[in-house]
Amino acid sequence: MDKFKLVLKAITGLILFCYPLVIYLSFKYQVINIAIFWIATFLILRLITLPNQFSNIGWLAKIVTCFGLLLALISWVFDKFQFLLYYPVATNLLFLIFFGYSLYQPQNIIEKFARLKQGNLSISTIRYTRKVTICWCLFFILNGSIALITCFIHDMYWWTIYNGLISYLCTGLFMGVEWIVRQKIKH
């Protein structure tokens, strides 16, 4: 059963990663109702496969998944498929809230991740994790704002290109640059 759940989690993760492309193709080929059904199905399966333990990331993953499911259901009920376009905006907003809220906690989210790997952290490392958390907040503001603009311009091509490619590349670039900076700070 664990292997099945792992495979299911990988498949649902891949499908959700391809969400912008799925939406684009379903609009292009006018099969949006079918796409909504499958998106909702995969989001429900995603909820089932997410761990039941209460952790910061587990909680966030469930909230993001529930929000995607809500947008799919609203789109289907009101026959307004444009609600589906706001999933990337909502994801950035939820991550911004989560990371921003962690700045007001004894340990920010990046510090928690660092402690999982290293245990005790120096004062300078703790300060660094706070700066990285702030940078992620700024990234989510910028990325979410651009995602929102792509919803308003009513051009599926540009919505898909940004939310299904450029946004992912920017996220990967940001992670890569942060990793390089962290390596230089360590040495």
Rosetta constraint file for C-alpha pairs under 8 A:
AtomPair CA 1 CA 5 HARMONIC 6.19 0.50
AtomPair CA 2 CA 6 HARMONIC 6.09 0.50
AtomPair CA 3 CA 7 HARMONIC 6.11 0.50
AtomPair CA 4 CA 8 HARMONIC 6.04 0.50
AtomPair CA 5 CA 9 HARMONIC 5.95 0.50
AtomPair CA 5 CA 49 HARMONIC 5.96 0.50
AtomPair CA 6 CA 10 HARMONIC 6.19 0.50
AtomPair CA 6 CA 49 HARMONIC 7.59 0.50
AtomPair CA 7 CA 11 HARMONIC 6.17 0.50
AtomPair CA 8 CA 12 HARMONIC 6.08 0.50
AtomPair CA 8 CA 45 HARMONIC 7.57 0.50
AtomPair CA 8 CA 46 HARMONIC 7.88 0.50
AtomPair CA 8 CA 49 HARMONIC 7.16 0.50
AtomPair CA 9 CA 13 HARMONIC 5.97 0.50
AtomPair CA 9 CA 45 HARMONIC 7.79 0.50
AtomPair CA 9 CA 46 HARMONIC 6.22 0.50
AtomPair CA 9 CA 49 HARMONIC 5.64 0.50
AtomPair CA 9 CA 50 HARMONIC 7.48 0.50
AtomPair CA 10 CA 14 HARMONIC 6.14 0.50
AtomPair CA 11 CA 15 HARMONIC 6.18 0.50
AtomPair CA 12 CA 16 HARMONIC 6.06 0.50
AtomPair CA 12 CA 42 HARMONIC 5.69 0.50
AtomPair CA 12 CA 43 HARMONIC 7.36 0.50
AtomPair CA 12 CA 45 HARMONIC 7.09 0.50
AtomPair CA 12 CA 46 HARMONIC 5.88 0.50
AtomPair CA 13 CA 17 HARMONIC 6.03 0.50
AtomPair CA 13 CA 46 HARMONIC 7.47 0.50
AtomPair CA 14 CA 18 HARMONIC 6.31 0.50
AtomPair CA 15 CA 19 HARMONIC 6.23 0.50
AtomPair CA 15 CA 42 HARMONIC 7.67 0.50
AtomPair CA 16 CA 39 HARMONIC 7.98 0.50
AtomPair CA 16 CA 42 HARMONIC 7.88 0.50
AtomPair CA 17 CA 164 HARMONIC 7.93 0.50
AtomPair CA 18 CA 22 HARMONIC 6.21 0.50
AtomPair CA 18 CA 164 HARMONIC 6.89 0.50
AtomPair CA 19 CA 23 HARMONIC 6.18 0.50
AtomPair CA 19 CA 164 HARMONIC 7.42 0.50
AtomPair CA 20 CA 24 HARMONIC 6.10 0.50
AtomPair CA 20 CA 159 HARMONIC 7.82 0.50
AtomPair CA 20 CA 160 HARMONIC 5.29 0.50
AtomPair CA 20 CA 163 HARMONIC 6.22 0.50
AtomPair CA 20 CA 164 HARMONIC 5.06 0.50
AtomPair CA 21 CA 25 HARMONIC 6.09 0.50
AtomPair CA 21 CA 160 HARMONIC 6.27 0.50
AtomPair CA 21 CA 164 HARMONIC 6.44 0.50
AtomPair CA 22 CA 26 HARMONIC 6.04 0.50
AtomPair CA 22 CA 35 HARMONIC 7.21 0.50
AtomPair CA 23 CA 27 HARMONIC 6.19 0.50
AtomPair CA 23 CA 32 HARMONIC 7.40 0.50
AtomPair CA 23 CA 35 HARMONIC 7.16 0.50
AtomPair CA 23 CA 84 HARMONIC 7.68 0.50
AtomPair CA 23 CA 85 HARMONIC 7.97 0.50
AtomPair CA 24 CA 28 HARMONIC 6.11 0.50
AtomPair CA 24 CA 156 HARMONIC 6.26 0.50
AtomPair CA 24 CA 157 HARMONIC 7.34 0.50
AtomPair CA 24 CA 160 HARMONIC 6.34 0.50
AtomPair CA 25 CA 29 HARMONIC 5.98 0.50
AtomPair CA 26 CA 30 HARMONIC 5.57 0.50
AtomPair CA 26 CA 31 HARMONIC 4.84 0.50
AtomPair CA 26 CA 32 HARMONIC 4.79 0.50
AtomPair CA 26 CA 34 HARMONIC 7.94 0.50
AtomPair CA 26 CA 35 HARMONIC 6.10 0.50
AtomPair CA 27 CA 31 HARMONIC 6.51 0.50
AtomPair CA 27 CA 32 HARMONIC 5.79 0.50
AtomPair CA 31 CA 35 HARMONIC 6.34 0.50
AtomPair CA 32 CA 36 HARMONIC 6.04 0.50
AtomPair CA 32 CA 81 HARMONIC 7.49 0.50
AtomPair CA 33 CA 37 HARMONIC 6.32 0.50
AtomPair CA 33 CA 76 HARMONIC 7.12 0.50
AtomPair CA 34 CA 38 HARMONIC 6.36 0.50
AtomPair CA 35 CA 39 HARMONIC 5.91 0.50
AtomPair CA 36 CA 40 HARMONIC 5.96 0.50
AtomPair CA 36 CA 72 HARMONIC 5.88 0.50
AtomPair CA 36 CA 73 HARMONIC 7.85 0.50
AtomPair CA 36 CA 75 HARMONIC 7.92 0.50
AtomPair CA 36 CA 76 HARMONIC 6.95 0.50
AtomPair CA 37 CA 41 HARMONIC 6.13 0.50
AtomPair CA 38 CA 42 HARMONIC 6.03 0.50
AtomPair CA 39 CA 43 HARMONIC 6.05 0.50
AtomPair CA 39 CA 69 HARMONIC 7.79 0.50
AtomPair CA 39 CA 72 HARMONIC 7.22 0.50
AtomPair CA 40 CA 44 HARMONIC 6.15 0.50
AtomPair CA 40 CA 69 HARMONIC 5.59 0.50
AtomPair CA 40 CA 72 HARMONIC 6.21 0.50
AtomPair CA 40 CA 73 HARMONIC 7.46 0.50
AtomPair CA 41 CA 45 HARMONIC 6.21 0.50
AtomPair CA 42 CA 46 HARMONIC 5.95 0.50
AtomPair CA 43 CA 47 HARMONIC 6.25 0.50
AtomPair CA 43 CA 65 HARMONIC 6.05 0.50
AtomPair CA 43 CA 66 HARMONIC 7.56 0.50
AtomPair CA 43 CA 68 HARMONIC 7.22 0.50
AtomPair CA 43 CA 69 HARMONIC 6.07 0.50
AtomPair CA 44 CA 48 HARMONIC 6.37 0.50
AtomPair CA 44 CA 69 HARMONIC 7.45 0.50
AtomPair CA 45 CA 49 HARMONIC 6.24 0.50
AtomPair CA 46 CA 50 HARMONIC 6.14 0.50
AtomPair CA 46 CA 65 HARMONIC 7.28 0.50
AtomPair CA 47 CA 62 HARMONIC 6.27 0.50
AtomPair CA 47 CA 65 HARMONIC 6.72 0.50
AtomPair CA 47 CA 66 HARMONIC 7.73 0.50
AtomPair CA 50 CA 58 HARMONIC 7.04 0.50
AtomPair CA 50 CA 61 HARMONIC 7.73 0.50
AtomPair CA 50 CA 62 HARMONIC 7.26 0.50
AtomPair CA 51 CA 58 HARMONIC 6.64 0.50
AtomPair CA 52 CA 58 HARMONIC 7.71 0.50
AtomPair CA 53 CA 58 HARMONIC 7.10 0.50
AtomPair CA 54 CA 58 HARMONIC 6.38 0.50
AtomPair CA 54 CA 59 HARMONIC 6.29 0.50
AtomPair CA 55 CA 59 HARMONIC 5.85 0.50
AtomPair CA 56 CA 60 HARMONIC 6.25 0.50
AtomPair CA 57 CA 61 HARMONIC 6.03 0.50
AtomPair CA 58 CA 62 HARMONIC 6.28 0.50
AtomPair CA 59 CA 63 HARMONIC 6.28 0.50
AtomPair CA 60 CA 64 HARMONIC 6.13 0.50
AtomPair CA 60 CA 94 HARMONIC 7.71 0.50
AtomPair CA 60 CA 95 HARMONIC 7.67 0.50
AtomPair CA 60 CA 98 HARMONIC 7.46 0.50
AtomPair CA 61 CA 65 HARMONIC 6.08 0.50
AtomPair CA 62 CA 66 HARMONIC 6.01 0.50
AtomPair CA 63 CA 67 HARMONIC 6.09 0.50
AtomPair CA 64 CA 68 HARMONIC 6.27 0.50
AtomPair CA 64 CA 90 HARMONIC 7.67 0.50
AtomPair CA 64 CA 91 HARMONIC 6.02 0.50
AtomPair CA 64 CA 94 HARMONIC 6.99 0.50
AtomPair CA 65 CA 69 HARMONIC 6.24 0.50
AtomPair CA 66 CA 70 HARMONIC 6.10 0.50
AtomPair CA 67 CA 71 HARMONIC 6.24 0.50
AtomPair CA 67 CA 87 HARMONIC 7.69 0.50
AtomPair CA 67 CA 90 HARMONIC 7.54 0.50
AtomPair CA 68 CA 72 HARMONIC 6.24 0.50
AtomPair CA 68 CA 84 HARMONIC 7.91 0.50
AtomPair CA 68 CA 87 HARMONIC 5.90 0.50
AtomPair CA 69 CA 73 HARMONIC 6.17 0.50
AtomPair CA 70 CA 74 HARMONIC 6.06 0.50
AtomPair CA 71 CA 75 HARMONIC 6.01 0.50
AtomPair CA 71 CA 83 HARMONIC 5.86 0.50
AtomPair CA 71 CA 84 HARMONIC 5.83 0.50
AtomPair CA 71 CA 86 HARMONIC 7.81 0.50
AtomPair CA 71 CA 87 HARMONIC 7.17 0.50
AtomPair CA 72 CA 76 HARMONIC 6.23 0.50
AtomPair CA 72 CA 83 HARMONIC 7.38 0.50
AtomPair CA 72 CA 84 HARMONIC 6.09 0.50
AtomPair CA 73 CA 77 HARMONIC 6.00 0.50
AtomPair CA 74 CA 78 HARMONIC 5.90 0.50
AtomPair CA 74 CA 79 HARMONIC 7.83 0.50
AtomPair CA 74 CA 80 HARMONIC 7.63 0.50
AtomPair CA 74 CA 83 HARMONIC 7.22 0.50
AtomPair CA 75 CA 79 HARMONIC 5.43 0.50
AtomPair CA 75 CA 80 HARMONIC 4.84 0.50
AtomPair CA 75 CA 81 HARMONIC 4.72 0.50
AtomPair CA 75 CA 82 HARMONIC 7.07 0.50
AtomPair CA 75 CA 83 HARMONIC 5.58 0.50
AtomPair CA 75 CA 84 HARMONIC 6.60 0.50
AtomPair CA 76 CA 80 HARMONIC 6.94 0.50
AtomPair CA 76 CA 81 HARMONIC 6.99 0.50
AtomPair CA 81 CA 85 HARMONIC 7.85 0.50
AtomPair CA 82 CA 86 HARMONIC 7.57 0.50
AtomPair CA 83 CA 87 HARMONIC 7.73 0.50
AtomPair CA 85 CA 151 HARMONIC 6.13 0.50
AtomPair CA 85 CA 159 HARMONIC 7.94 0.50
AtomPair CA 86 CA 90 HARMONIC 6.09 0.50
AtomPair CA 86 CA 147 HARMONIC 7.88 0.50
AtomPair CA 86 CA 148 HARMONIC 7.11 0.50
AtomPair CA 86 CA 151 HARMONIC 6.89 0.50
AtomPair CA 87 CA 91 HARMONIC 6.07 0.50
AtomPair CA 88 CA 92 HARMONIC 6.27 0.50
AtomPair CA 88 CA 144 HARMONIC 7.09 0.50
AtomPair CA 88 CA 147 HARMONIC 6.46 0.50
AtomPair CA 88 CA 163 HARMONIC 6.78 0.50
AtomPair CA 89 CA 93 HARMONIC 6.18 0.50
AtomPair CA 89 CA 144 HARMONIC 4.91 0.50
AtomPair CA 89 CA 145 HARMONIC 7.38 0.50
AtomPair CA 89 CA 147 HARMONIC 5.60 0.50
AtomPair CA 89 CA 148 HARMONIC 5.81 0.50
AtomPair CA 90 CA 94 HARMONIC 6.03 0.50
AtomPair CA 90 CA 144 HARMONIC 7.74 0.50
AtomPair CA 91 CA 95 HARMONIC 6.17 0.50
AtomPair CA 91 CA 144 HARMONIC 7.97 0.50
AtomPair CA 92 CA 96 HARMONIC 6.00 0.50
AtomPair CA 92 CA 140 HARMONIC 5.21 0.50
AtomPair CA 92 CA 141 HARMONIC 7.23 0.50
AtomPair CA 92 CA 143 HARMONIC 7.00 0.50
AtomPair CA 92 CA 144 HARMONIC 5.09 0.50
AtomPair CA 93 CA 97 HARMONIC 6.19 0.50
AtomPair CA 93 CA 140 HARMONIC 6.93 0.50
AtomPair CA 93 CA 141 HARMONIC 7.44 0.50
AtomPair CA 93 CA 144 HARMONIC 6.59 0.50
AtomPair CA 94 CA 98 HARMONIC 6.12 0.50
AtomPair CA 95 CA 99 HARMONIC 5.97 0.50
AtomPair CA 95 CA 137 HARMONIC 7.90 0.50
AtomPair CA 95 CA 140 HARMONIC 6.97 0.50
AtomPair CA 96 CA 100 HARMONIC 5.66 0.50
AtomPair CA 96 CA 136 HARMONIC 7.76 0.50
AtomPair CA 96 CA 137 HARMONIC 5.25 0.50
AtomPair CA 96 CA 140 HARMONIC 5.61 0.50
AtomPair CA 96 CA 141 HARMONIC 6.97 0.50
AtomPair CA 97 CA 101 HARMONIC 5.78 0.50
AtomPair CA 98 CA 102 HARMONIC 6.30 0.50
AtomPair CA 99 CA 103 HARMONIC 6.78 0.50
AtomPair CA 99 CA 108 HARMONIC 7.38 0.50
AtomPair CA 99 CA 109 HARMONIC 6.35 0.50
AtomPair CA 99 CA 133 HARMONIC 6.43 0.50
AtomPair CA 99 CA 134 HARMONIC 7.92 0.50
AtomPair CA 99 CA 136 HARMONIC 7.45 0.50
AtomPair CA 99 CA 137 HARMONIC 6.33 0.50
AtomPair CA 100 CA 104 HARMONIC 7.49 0.50
AtomPair CA 100 CA 133 HARMONIC 7.63 0.50
AtomPair CA 100 CA 134 HARMONIC 7.38 0.50
AtomPair CA 100 CA 137 HARMONIC 6.24 0.50
AtomPair CA 101 CA 105 HARMONIC 7.08 0.50
AtomPair CA 102 CA 107 HARMONIC 6.85 0.50
AtomPair CA 102 CA 108 HARMONIC 4.46 0.50
AtomPair CA 102 CA 109 HARMONIC 5.70 0.50
AtomPair CA 103 CA 107 HARMONIC 7.31 0.50
AtomPair CA 103 CA 108 HARMONIC 5.01 0.50
AtomPair CA 103 CA 109 HARMONIC 7.74 0.50
AtomPair CA 103 CA 130 HARMONIC 7.08 0.50
AtomPair CA 103 CA 133 HARMONIC 7.39 0.50
AtomPair CA 103 CA 134 HARMONIC 7.85 0.50
AtomPair CA 104 CA 108 HARMONIC 7.37 0.50
AtomPair CA 107 CA 111 HARMONIC 5.90 0.50
AtomPair CA 107 CA 112 HARMONIC 6.26 0.50
AtomPair CA 108 CA 112 HARMONIC 6.36 0.50
AtomPair CA 108 CA 129 HARMONIC 7.44 0.50
AtomPair CA 108 CA 130 HARMONIC 6.49 0.50
AtomPair CA 108 CA 133 HARMONIC 7.07 0.50
AtomPair CA 109 CA 113 HARMONIC 6.40 0.50
AtomPair CA 109 CA 133 HARMONIC 7.07 0.50
AtomPair CA 110 CA 114 HARMONIC 6.16 0.50
AtomPair CA 110 CA 129 HARMONIC 5.41 0.50
AtomPair CA 110 CA 130 HARMONIC 7.17 0.50
AtomPair CA 110 CA 132 HARMONIC 7.14 0.50
AtomPair CA 110 CA 133 HARMONIC 6.03 0.50
AtomPair CA 111 CA 115 HARMONIC 6.07 0.50
AtomPair CA 111 CA 126 HARMONIC 6.32 0.50
AtomPair CA 111 CA 129 HARMONIC 5.27 0.50
AtomPair CA 111 CA 130 HARMONIC 7.20 0.50
AtomPair CA 112 CA 116 HARMONIC 6.36 0.50
AtomPair CA 113 CA 117 HARMONIC 6.77 0.50
AtomPair CA 114 CA 118 HARMONIC 5.96 0.50
AtomPair CA 114 CA 119 HARMONIC 7.40 0.50
AtomPair CA 114 CA 121 HARMONIC 7.89 0.50
AtomPair CA 114 CA 129 HARMONIC 7.91 0.50
AtomPair CA 115 CA 119 HARMONIC 4.35 0.50
AtomPair CA 115 CA 120 HARMONIC 6.33 0.50
AtomPair CA 115 CA 121 HARMONIC 6.90 0.50
AtomPair CA 121 CA 125 HARMONIC 5.95 0.50
AtomPair CA 121 CA 126 HARMONIC 6.40 0.50
AtomPair CA 122 CA 126 HARMONIC 6.29 0.50
AtomPair CA 123 CA 127 HARMONIC 6.25 0.50
AtomPair CA 124 CA 128 HARMONIC 6.12 0.50
AtomPair CA 125 CA 129 HARMONIC 6.18 0.50
AtomPair CA 126 CA 130 HARMONIC 6.36 0.50
AtomPair CA 127 CA 131 HARMONIC 6.39 0.50
AtomPair CA 128 CA 132 HARMONIC 6.21 0.50
AtomPair CA 129 CA 133 HARMONIC 6.12 0.50
AtomPair CA 130 CA 134 HARMONIC 6.28 0.50
AtomPair CA 131 CA 135 HARMONIC 6.17 0.50
AtomPair CA 132 CA 136 HARMONIC 6.18 0.50
AtomPair CA 132 CA 178 HARMONIC 7.82 0.50
AtomPair CA 133 CA 137 HARMONIC 6.30 0.50
AtomPair CA 134 CA 138 HARMONIC 6.34 0.50
AtomPair CA 135 CA 139 HARMONIC 6.13 0.50
AtomPair CA 136 CA 140 HARMONIC 6.15 0.50
AtomPair CA 137 CA 141 HARMONIC 6.28 0.50
AtomPair CA 138 CA 142 HARMONIC 6.25 0.50
AtomPair CA 139 CA 143 HARMONIC 5.87 0.50
AtomPair CA 140 CA 144 HARMONIC 5.60 0.50
AtomPair CA 141 CA 145 HARMONIC 5.96 0.50
AtomPair CA 142 CA 146 HARMONIC 6.26 0.50
AtomPair CA 143 CA 147 HARMONIC 6.16 0.50
AtomPair CA 143 CA 167 HARMONIC 6.85 0.50
AtomPair CA 144 CA 148 HARMONIC 6.08 0.50
AtomPair CA 145 CA 149 HARMONIC 6.23 0.50
AtomPair CA 146 CA 150 HARMONIC 6.29 0.50
AtomPair CA 147 CA 151 HARMONIC 6.56 0.50
AtomPair CA 147 CA 159 HARMONIC 7.36 0.50
AtomPair CA 147 CA 162 HARMONIC 7.17 0.50
AtomPair CA 147 CA 163 HARMONIC 6.46 0.50
AtomPair CA 148 CA 152 HARMONIC 6.56 0.50
AtomPair CA 149 CA 153 HARMONIC 6.36 0.50
AtomPair CA 150 CA 154 HARMONIC 7.03 0.50
AtomPair CA 150 CA 155 HARMONIC 7.28 0.50
AtomPair CA 150 CA 158 HARMONIC 6.61 0.50
AtomPair CA 150 CA 159 HARMONIC 4.91 0.50
AtomPair CA 150 CA 162 HARMONIC 7.59 0.50
AtomPair CA 151 CA 155 HARMONIC 7.79 0.50
AtomPair CA 151 CA 159 HARMONIC 6.55 0.50
AtomPair CA 154 CA 159 HARMONIC 7.93 0.50
AtomPair CA 155 CA 159 HARMONIC 6.22 0.50
AtomPair CA 156 CA 160 HARMONIC 5.93 0.50
AtomPair CA 157 CA 161 HARMONIC 6.12 0.50
AtomPair CA 158 CA 162 HARMONIC 6.00 0.50
AtomPair CA 159 CA 163 HARMONIC 5.92 0.50
AtomPair CA 159 CA 164 HARMONIC 7.88 0.50
AtomPair CA 160 CA 164 HARMONIC 5.17 0.50
AtomPair CA 160 CA 165 HARMONIC 7.38 0.50
AtomPair CA 161 CA 165 HARMONIC 5.32 0.50
AtomPair CA 161 CA 166 HARMONIC 6.32 0.50
AtomPair CA 162 CA 166 HARMONIC 4.64 0.50
AtomPair CA 162 CA 167 HARMONIC 5.61 0.50
AtomPair CA 163 CA 167 HARMONIC 5.30 0.50
AtomPair CA 163 CA 168 HARMONIC 7.29 0.50
AtomPair CA 164 CA 168 HARMONIC 6.66 0.50
AtomPair CA 165 CA 169 HARMONIC 6.16 0.50
AtomPair CA 166 CA 170 HARMONIC 6.05 0.50
AtomPair CA 167 CA 171 HARMONIC 6.16 0.50
AtomPair CA 168 CA 172 HARMONIC 6.15 0.50
AtomPair CA 169 CA 173 HARMONIC 5.98 0.50
AtomPair CA 170 CA 174 HARMONIC 6.01 0.50
AtomPair CA 171 CA 175 HARMONIC 6.20 0.50
AtomPair CA 172 CA 176 HARMONIC 6.05 0.50
AtomPair CA 173 CA 177 HARMONIC 6.06 0.50
AtomPair CA 174 CA 178 HARMONIC 6.10 0.50
AtomPair CA 175 CA 179 HARMONIC 6.14 0.50
AtomPair CA 176 CA 180 HARMONIC 6.29 0.50
AtomPair CA 177 CA 181 HARMONIC 6.19 0.50
AtomPair CA 178 CA 182 HARMONIC 6.04 0.50
AtomPair CA 179 CA 183 HARMONIC 6.22 0.50
AtomPair CA 180 CA 184 HARMONIC 6.37 0.50
AtomPair CA 181 CA 185 HARMONIC 6.21 0.50
AtomPair CA 182 CA 186 HARMONIC 6.19 0.50
AtomPair CA 183 CA 187 HARMONIC 6.56 0.50
